[in-house]
Amino acid sequence: MNELPMTPTHGVTLGEIYRARRRIDGQVARTPLVRSRALSERFDAEIWLKLETQQPTGAFKLRGATNMIAALIERHGREALAKGVTTASTGNHGRAVAYAAAQLGVAAVICLSRLVPDNKVAAIEALGATVKRVGASQDEAFDEVARLVAEEGMTLIPPFDDALIASGQGTIGLELLEDLPDLDQVIVGLSGGGLLGGIGAALKGVRPEVKVTGVSLSAGAAMHESLMAGRPVAVEEVESLGDSLGGGIGLDNHCTFALVGEVMDAHVQVSETAIAHAMVDLLEHEKMLVEGAAAVGLAALAEHRLDVSGQRVVLIVSGNGVSLDSLDRARRLAGR
């Protein structure tokens, strides 16, 4: 099987994705791909749901974190991570790094601001990581991560902008090709680009004709704005039900900006109301409690009335990190 050309701009190849699958085997779940009868009838298509909610940590992020830590051990020996790994995240990535590090026998420090609720701190600590509470913002938490790397020799596990992270997420694409080899389109939430970029690299490396559609928030869509500008740009972050799709891509982005530009065929933005309806629909009709970012594929189909008639379409249901407050807000916004 031919690899995608290795380029200095992103370094994510089909070969690297296959190597990632070997590394994470036994540490990460091969998640179910299920056909939705209700959605298939509604959209006159074969609609399939890839349930990354079934990962041990509840979201796809575990694939990339596990691959990066395992690859560093494989390439440089366990002693290279003797000082441990670190990152800053209040959500899926922090949990993924904590879990992956514990599974692979590496110490982890997750930096969080003092504003992060105690229940989130406890959830990360329960996975075996040390939590450092620093400052009153995530920016200050990231400053502490930088200090731990520079002064204490810890290794950063970034949330998305790394070829090993994106290759780990790309293992989803390999599973899709095996479980539904004749799929026509995959619809993926787009934020930093690790998830869409990795899946797209896997799919395009085997079946270039598969359409990859990205879905962003209606405001604060950093990757979309950056691609339109031809370079990474900063955007104002906004509060959203799909909060894990917010945030920037980094003005010094060295991997995912180029990768997404290479593999994404189409892009749409979805409103808060559409996300709310999709969250409630998935709960009522599919019995799936998911976060807003995991519902944007359905939101895009419904809000933009995408023409998928007769197609085999996969929606990536990326995570289940939703609070009851967010669910209540979605129900109110959806008029339920």
MARFI-347762 format. One line per field, with one value per residue (C-alpha): residue number from 1; residue in three letters; x, y, z. Coordinates in steps of 0.5 Angstrom, whole numbers, plus 500, padded with zeros to 3 digits. Each point is the difference from the previous one (the first is absolute). Layout:
<rs>
num = NUM, ... $
residuo = ALA, ... $
u = X, ... $
v = Y, ... $
w = Z, ... $
</rs>
This chain:
<rs>
num = 1, 2, 3, 4, 5, 6, 7, 8, 9, 10, 11, 12, 13, 14, 15, 16, 17, 18, 19, 20, 21, 22, 23, 24, 25, 26, 27, 28, 29, 30, 31, 32, 33, 34, 35, 36, 37, 38, 39, 40, 41, 42, 43, 44, 45, 46, 47, 48, 49, 50, 51, 52, 53, 54, 55, 56, 57, 58, 59, 60, 61, 62, 63, 64, 65, 66, 67, 68, 69, 70, 71, 72, 73, 74, 75, 76, 77, 78, 79, 80, 81, 82, 83, 84, 85, 86, 87, 88, 89, 90, 91, 92, 93, 94, 95, 96, 97, 98, 99, 100, 101, 102, 103, 104, 105, 106, 107, 108, 109, 110, 111, 112, 113, 114, 115, 116, 117, 118, 119, 120, 121, 122, 123, 124, 125, 126, 127, 128, 129, 130, 131, 132, 133, 134, 135, 136, 137, 138, 139, 140, 141, 142, 143, 144, 145, 146, 147, 148, 149, 150, 151, 152, 153, 154, 155, 156, 157, 158, 159, 160, 161, 162, 163, 164, 165, 166, 167, 168, 169, 170, 171, 172, 173, 174, 175, 176, 177, 178, 179, 180, 181, 182, 183, 184, 185, 186, 187, 188, 189, 190, 191, 192, 193, 194, 195, 196, 197, 198, 199, 200, 201, 202, 203, 204, 205, 206, 207, 208, 209, 210, 211, 212, 213, 214, 215, 216, 217, 218, 219, 220, 221, 222, 223, 224, 225, 226, 227, 228, 229, 230, 231, 232, 233, 234, 235, 236, 237, 238, 239, 240, 241, 242, 243, 244, 245, 246, 247, 248, 249, 250, 251, 252, 253, 254, 255, 256, 257, 258, 259, 260, 261, 262, 263, 264, 265, 266, 267, 268, 269, 270, 271, 272, 273, 274, 275, 276, 277, 278, 279, 280, 281, 282, 283, 284, 285, 286, 287, 288, 289, 290, 291, 292, 293, 294, 295, 296, 297, 298, 299, 300, 301, 302, 303, 304, 305, 306, 307, 308, 309, 310, 311, 312, 313, 314, 315, 316, 317, 318, 319, 320, 321, 322, 323, 324, 325, 326, 327, 328, 329, 330, 331, 332, 333, 334, 335, 336 $
residuo = MET, ASN, GLU, LEU, PRO, MET, THR, PRO, THR, HIS, GLY, VAL, THR, LEU, GLY, GLU, ILE, TYR, ARG, ALA, ARG, ARG, ARG, ILE, ASP, GLY, GLN, VAL, ALA, ARG, THR, PRO, LEU, VAL, ARG, SER, ARG, ALA, LEU, SER, GLU, ARG, PHE, ASP, ALA, GLU, ILE, TRP, LEU, LYS, LEU, GLU, THR, GLN, GLN, PRO, THR, GLY, ALA, PHE, LYS, LEU, ARG, GLY, ALA, THR, ASN, MET, ILE, ALA, ALA, LEU, ILE, GLU, ARG, HIS, GLY, ARG, GLU, ALA, LEU, ALA, LYS, GLY, VAL, THR, THR, ALA, SER, THR, GLY, ASN, HIS, GLY, ARG, ALA, VAL, ALA, TYR, ALA, ALA, ALA, GLN, LEU, GLY, VAL, ALA, ALA, VAL, ILE, CYS, LEU, SER, ARG, LEU, VAL, PRO, ASP, ASN, LYS, VAL, ALA, ALA, ILE, GLU, ALA, LEU, GLY, ALA, THR, VAL, LYS, ARG, VAL, GLY, ALA, SER, GLN, ASP, GLU, ALA, PHE, ASP, GLU, VAL, ALA, ARG, LEU, VAL, ALA, GLU, GLU, GLY, MET, THR, LEU, ILE, PRO, PRO, PHE, ASP, ASP, ALA, LEU, ILE, ALA, SER, GLY, GLN, GLY, THR, ILE, GLY, LEU, GLU, LEU, LEU, GLU, ASP, LEU, PRO, ASP, LEU, ASP, GLN, VAL, ILE, VAL, GLY, LEU, SER, GLY, GLY, GLY, LEU, LEU, GLY, GLY, ILE, GLY, ALA, ALA, LEU, LYS, GLY, VAL, ARG, PRO, GLU, VAL, LYS, VAL, THR, GLY, VAL, SER, LEU, SER, ALA, GLY, ALA, ALA, MET, HIS, GLU, SER, LEU, MET, ALA, GLY, ARG, PRO, VAL, ALA, VAL, GLU, GLU, VAL, GLU, SER, LEU, GLY, ASP, SER, LEU, GLY, GLY, GLY, ILE, GLY, LEU, ASP, ASN, HIS, CYS, THR, PHE, ALA, LEU, VAL, GLY, GLU, VAL, MET, ASP, ALA, HIS, VAL, GLN, VAL, SER, GLU, THR, ALA, ILE, ALA, HIS, ALA, MET, VAL, ASP, LEU, LEU, GLU, HIS, GLU, LYS, MET, LEU, VAL, GLU, GLY, ALA, ALA, ALA, VAL, GLY, LEU, ALA, ALA, LEU, ALA, GLU, HIS, ARG, LEU, ASP, VAL, SER, GLY, GLN, ARG, VAL, VAL, LEU, ILE, VAL, SER, GLY, ASN, GLY, VAL, SER, LEU, ASP, SER, LEU, ASP, ARG, ALA, ARG, ARG, LEU, ALA, GLY, ARG $
u = 500, 503, 501, 498, 506, 504, 501, 503, 494, 496, 503, 494, 500, 496, 506, 500, 493, 501, 506, 495, 495, 505, 503, 493, 497, 498, 500, 494, 494, 498, 493, 493, 498, 492, 495, 494, 494, 496, 506, 500, 493, 500, 505, 499, 507, 504, 502, 505, 503, 507, 499, 507, 495, 502, 508, 502, 500, 494, 503, 505, 505, 503, 503, 504, 503, 501, 504, 504, 502, 501, 504, 505, 501, 502, 504, 504, 499, 496, 506, 498, 494, 503, 498, 492, 496, 495, 495, 494, 493, 494, 496, 501, 508, 502, 496, 503, 507, 499, 497, 505, 506, 497, 499, 507, 504, 502, 499, 495, 499, 493, 500, 494, 498, 497, 493, 499, 495, 502, 496, 504, 507, 497, 499, 507, 503, 496, 503, 507, 503, 502, 496, 504, 495, 503, 498, 493, 500, 502, 505, 503, 500, 503, 506, 501, 500, 506, 503, 500, 503, 505, 502, 498, 501, 493, 498, 494, 494, 496, 493, 500, 506, 505, 500, 500, 494, 496, 503, 497, 493, 501, 499, 493, 500, 503, 494, 495, 503, 500, 493, 497, 505, 495, 498, 499, 501, 503, 497, 505, 500, 506, 504, 507, 500, 503, 494, 498, 507, 502, 493, 501, 507, 498, 494, 503, 506, 496, 494, 501, 493, 497, 497, 503, 495, 502, 495, 502, 496, 497, 505, 507, 502, 507, 502, 495, 502, 507, 499, 496, 506, 505, 504, 499, 496, 497, 492, 496, 498, 492, 496, 497, 496, 506, 505, 506, 500, 502, 506, 506, 505, 506, 503, 506, 496, 505, 496, 492, 499, 504, 497, 492, 502, 502, 494, 494, 495, 495, 498, 494, 498, 495, 495, 499, 493, 502, 505, 495, 495, 505, 502, 492, 499, 506, 497, 493, 501, 506, 501, 507, 502, 505, 504, 498, 506, 498, 494, 502, 500, 492, 500, 503, 495, 494, 502, 503, 496, 506, 498, 502, 495, 502, 507, 503, 502, 504, 499, 505, 497, 506, 499, 495, 503, 494, 497, 493, 500, 502, 495, 494, 503, 499, 493, 498, 503, 497, 493, 500 $
v = 500, 507, 505, 507, 504, 503, 507, 505, 504, 494, 493, 496, 494, 494, 496, 504, 499, 492, 501, 504, 494, 495, 504, 501, 493, 498, 507, 503, 497, 499, 503, 498, 503, 499, 502, 505, 497, 507, 504, 496, 501, 507, 502, 495, 497, 495, 503, 497, 503, 498, 500, 503, 501, 493, 501, 499, 507, 502, 503, 499, 504, 494, 497, 506, 501, 492, 500, 506, 497, 493, 503, 504, 494, 496, 505, 502, 495, 501, 504, 505, 501, 499, 507, 499, 503, 507, 504, 505, 498, 500, 495, 494, 501, 500, 494, 496, 502, 498, 493, 499, 502, 495, 494, 501, 501, 507, 506, 506, 507, 503, 508, 503, 507, 501, 502, 492, 497, 495, 494, 501, 500, 494, 496, 501, 498, 494, 498, 500, 507, 506, 506, 507, 506, 506, 507, 502, 498, 495, 505, 500, 492, 499, 505, 495, 494, 504, 501, 492, 499, 505, 499, 493, 497, 497, 499, 503, 496, 506, 499, 500, 503, 494, 495, 494, 503, 501, 493, 497, 503, 498, 493, 501, 501, 493, 497, 503, 497, 493, 501, 504, 499, 503, 507, 506, 505, 502, 506, 502, 506, 504, 504, 500, 495, 493, 496, 502, 501, 493, 496, 504, 498, 492, 501, 504, 495, 494, 503, 507, 501, 499, 507, 503, 506, 504, 503, 507, 504, 506, 505, 499, 495, 501, 494, 503, 507, 498, 496, 506, 505, 495, 500, 498, 506, 502, 500, 502, 494, 500, 496, 494, 493, 498, 503, 494, 503, 507, 503, 502, 495, 504, 505, 496, 494, 495, 494, 500, 506, 497, 494, 502, 504, 494, 495, 504, 500, 505, 504, 502, 504, 499, 504, 499, 498, 495, 497, 500, 496, 495, 499, 499, 496, 495, 499, 499, 496, 496, 500, 504, 505, 504, 507, 505, 499, 493, 502, 505, 495, 499, 507, 501, 495, 503, 508, 500, 494, 497, 496, 493, 496, 493, 501, 496, 506, 499, 505, 500, 500, 503, 500, 500, 505, 504, 503, 499, 508, 500, 495, 504, 506, 496, 498, 507, 502, 495, 501, 494 $
w = 500, 498, 505, 500, 498, 506, 500, 505, 501, 504, 500, 500, 496, 499, 502, 507, 501, 499, 505, 505, 499, 502, 506, 503, 499, 507, 503, 496, 498, 493, 500, 497, 494, 500, 495, 502, 497, 502, 497, 494, 499, 501, 495, 495, 501, 504, 506, 505, 506, 503, 507, 503, 506, 502, 501, 507, 501, 496, 494, 494, 503, 504, 493, 499, 507, 500, 493, 502, 507, 497, 494, 505, 504, 493, 497, 506, 506, 506, 503, 496, 503, 507, 502, 498, 495, 501, 497, 501, 499, 504, 495, 496, 498, 508, 501, 494, 502, 508, 497, 495, 505, 505, 495, 497, 507, 499, 506, 497, 503, 497, 501, 502, 502, 507, 497, 497, 504, 506, 496, 494, 504, 504, 493, 497, 507, 500, 494, 503, 498, 505, 499, 501, 501, 497, 499, 498, 493, 495, 497, 507, 500, 494, 502, 506, 495, 496, 507, 501, 493, 500, 508, 502, 493, 500, 493, 497, 497, 495, 499, 493, 496, 499, 495, 505, 503, 494, 497, 507, 498, 493, 502, 500, 493, 499, 504, 496, 494, 503, 502, 495, 494, 495, 504, 496, 505, 507, 504, 505, 506, 498, 505, 501, 494, 503, 500, 493, 497, 503, 497, 493, 499, 502, 495, 494, 501, 498, 497, 497, 498, 507, 501, 507, 503, 506, 504, 505, 504, 497, 504, 502, 495, 500, 495, 495, 500, 500, 494, 497, 501, 498, 507, 507, 503, 507, 501, 506, 504, 501, 505, 497, 501, 496, 504, 498, 493, 503, 501, 495, 495, 502, 496, 500, 498, 496, 499, 500, 496, 494, 501, 500, 494, 496, 502, 501, 494, 503, 506, 504, 506, 505, 505, 507, 499, 495, 505, 505, 496, 498, 507, 502, 494, 501, 507, 498, 494, 501, 508, 499, 505, 497, 500, 495, 496, 499, 497, 495, 494, 501, 501, 493, 497, 503, 499, 494, 497, 497, 494, 502, 497, 498, 503, 506, 505, 506, 506, 505, 507, 503, 508, 505, 505, 501, 507, 502, 500, 492, 499, 503, 496, 494, 501, 502, 493, 496, 503, 504 $
</rs>
